[in-house]
Amino acid sequence: MTELDVRAVPADVPSAREHVLPPVLRGQRTTYLVGGVMTVAVYLSLLALGLLILGGRVPYPILVVVGHLATVLIVYPWYRIAVFRITRGSWMAGYLRFYTVGLGFLAASAAGVPALVEFAGLPVLVAQSSVMAIGALSGYAINRSWTFRDRGRV
């Protein structure tokens, strides 16, 4: 009864994830796109909620920063587990790298959103959506090559 039945899994046996996900959702670019849509939805929802509840009392640039901080915390597990499928290494170190990349997006938002709101007259959510669209493609390349690269192969 104390004997453990340990068997090696052949390389051609699909993982549990592959059994659960339909083929179209197994690719990294597809899961990154799903993550991007999720990130936009979470962030814009938090920002819209902040504007709705605190808009008159808290300046929108502060809400942009707070929404960004909360969103990065919420979406990091998706990118780590579902998109880049990282199973080893420190979650904290990975999060710090992920957040460092996010700081670039935050800087773009901190500069771009006020410019688009104040000078172009766009609503805050439209301005933020425009800034996010510009950074989406570079985010994949940076996260794939630096944040979530296989550090065992370096």
Solvent accessible surface area in square Angstrom, and as a share of the most:
residue,aa,sasa,rsa
1,M,238,1.06
2,T,138,0.80
3,E,159,0.71
4,L,143,0.71
5,D,103,0.53
6,V,117,0.67
7,R,185,0.67
8,A,100,0.77
9,V,113,0.65
10,P,81,0.51
11,A,115,0.89
12,D,125,0.65
13,V,72,0.41
14,P,62,0.39
15,S,62,0.40
16,A,77,0.60
17,R,71,0.26
18,E,66,0.30
19,H,133,0.59
20,V,118,0.68
21,L,48,0.24
22,P,67,0.42
23,P,102,0.64
24,V,108,0.62
25,L,60,0.30
26,R,81,0.29
27,G,35,0.34
28,Q,58,0.26
29,R,179,0.65
30,T,41,0.24
31,T,4,0.03
32,Y,33,0.12
33,L,120,0.60
34,V,59,0.34
35,G,0,0.00
36,G,24,0.23
37,V,98,0.56
38,M,61,0.27
39,T,29,0.17
40,V,59,0.34
41,A,54,0.42
42,V,34,0.20
43,Y,9,0.03
44,L,37,0.18
45,S,67,0.43
46,L,58,0.29
47,L,1,0.01
48,A,36,0.28
49,L,94,0.47
50,G,12,0.12
51,L,44,0.22
52,L,145,0.72
53,I,100,0.51
54,L,63,0.31
55,G,33,0.31
56,G,87,0.83
57,R,180,0.66
58,V,37,0.21
59,P,85,0.53
60,Y,38,0.15
61,P,55,0.35
62,I,90,0.46
63,L,13,0.06
64,V,4,0.02
65,V,55,0.32
66,V,83,0.48
67,G,4,0.04
68,H,20,0.09
69,L,75,0.37
70,A,34,0.26
71,T,5,0.03
72,V,11,0.06
73,L,118,0.59
74,I,95,0.48
75,V,3,0.02
76,Y,9,0.03
77,P,51,0.32
78,W,78,0.28
79,Y,12,0.05
80,R,6,0.02
81,I,80,0.41
82,A,15,0.12
83,V,1,0.01
84,F,17,0.07
85,R,87,0.32
86,I,39,0.20
87,T,126,0.73
88,R,155,0.57
89,G,63,0.60
90,S,62,0.40
91,W,119,0.42
92,M,127,0.57
93,A,39,0.30
94,G,0,0.00
95,Y,41,0.15
96,L,100,0.50
97,R,51,0.19
98,F,18,0.07
99,Y,41,0.16
100,T,72,0.42
101,V,15,0.08
102,G,6,0.06
103,L,78,0.39
104,G,45,0.43
105,F,72,0.30
106,L,22,0.11
107,A,62,0.48
108,A,49,0.38
109,S,9,0.06
110,A,56,0.43
111,A,72,0.56
112,G,20,0.19
113,V,1,0.00
114,P,34,0.21
115,A,40,0.31
116,L,54,0.27
117,V,27,0.16
118,E,111,0.50
119,F,180,0.75
120,A,64,0.50
121,G,60,0.58
122,L,57,0.28
123,P,83,0.52
124,V,23,0.13
125,L,61,0.31
126,V,72,0.42
127,A,0,0.00
128,Q,1,0.01
129,S,44,0.28
130,S,43,0.28
131,V,17,0.10
132,M,41,0.18
133,A,73,0.56
134,I,146,0.74
135,G,13,0.13
136,A,53,0.41
137,L,156,0.78
138,S,55,0.36
139,G,1,0.01
140,Y,30,0.11
141,A,48,0.37
142,I,75,0.38
143,N,6,0.03
144,R,105,0.38
145,S,68,0.44
146,W,93,0.33
147,T,0,0.00
148,F,12,0.05
149,R,89,0.32
150,D,56,0.29
151,R,88,0.32
152,G,63,0.61
153,R,207,0.76
154,V,130,0.75
